[in-house]
Amino acid sequence: MKFRTKLRGIRVNLADRRTERVARRRLSAELAAFQTPAERAELDVILARHTREETREIREILSRQDYGRQRAGNLIGSRRG
């Protein structure tokens, strides 16, 4: 395989990964808007209409966001010393 072909393949791969990261960040920002219990319940109803595989990425993002909120809440109220 020629060097130029390999280089082009690498560039395409990097561009694809960059596009995926931007899309994932955008999705994460959109999902972060669902904060109240009612909003999350509505989102859970919507997700329940689809398979686990179809909603895997969304569920992972929501899980990370929930963990981050819980951790931030615990850190704000805790005192050490």
N, C-alpha and C positions, 0 to 999 in steps of 0.2 A: 504494500500500500504506500502510495506516495506521501511525502511529508505534508504537502498542502492539504491532501484529503484528510489526514489525521488531524491536522490543525483545525480544519473546518469542522470536523466532527466534535472536537473538544469545545470549540466556540459555541456550536449549536447546543451541546449538552449544558454548558454553563448558562447560556441564555434561557434554556428551558427551566433549569433549576431556579434561576433568579425570578422568572415569571411565576413559578409555583410558590416561592416564598412570599412574593407580593400578594398573590391571591390568598394564601393562608393568613397573612397579617390582616388583610381586608376582612376576611371571614371572621377572624377572631375579634376585630373591632366591632363588627356588626353584632356578633353574639354577646359581646360585653354589655350591650344596651339592655339585654334581658336580665334585670337585676332583682326585681321584686318577686316574691313567691308566686303571685298571680301570673306574671309574665313568664316565669320559668315553667309553671304548670301548663300554660298554653303551648309553650315550645315543646314540652315533653309530650303533649297530646299529638302535636304535629309529627314529632320524631317517631312516635309509636306506630304511625301509619306506614313506616318503611322498615326494611330489614336492618339488622345490626350492622351488616357489612355496608349498606348504603349510608348509614349515619355514623359510621365509626369515627371519622375525622371530626365531625361536629361534637360527638360525645366526648372525645378526647380533649378538645379545646374547652368545652364546658367544665369538664372535670378539673383541668388545670386552673381555670378561672375560679372555680369554687374553692379549690385548695388555697389559691393565692388570697382570696378574700378572707377565708377562715384564718389563715396565718397572719394576715395584716390585722385582723380584729383581735387576735390573741396577743400580738405584739403591742398594740396600742394600749390595751388594758393591763398589761402585765408590768410588774416592777421587779427588778432584780437587785439584790444587794443586801 
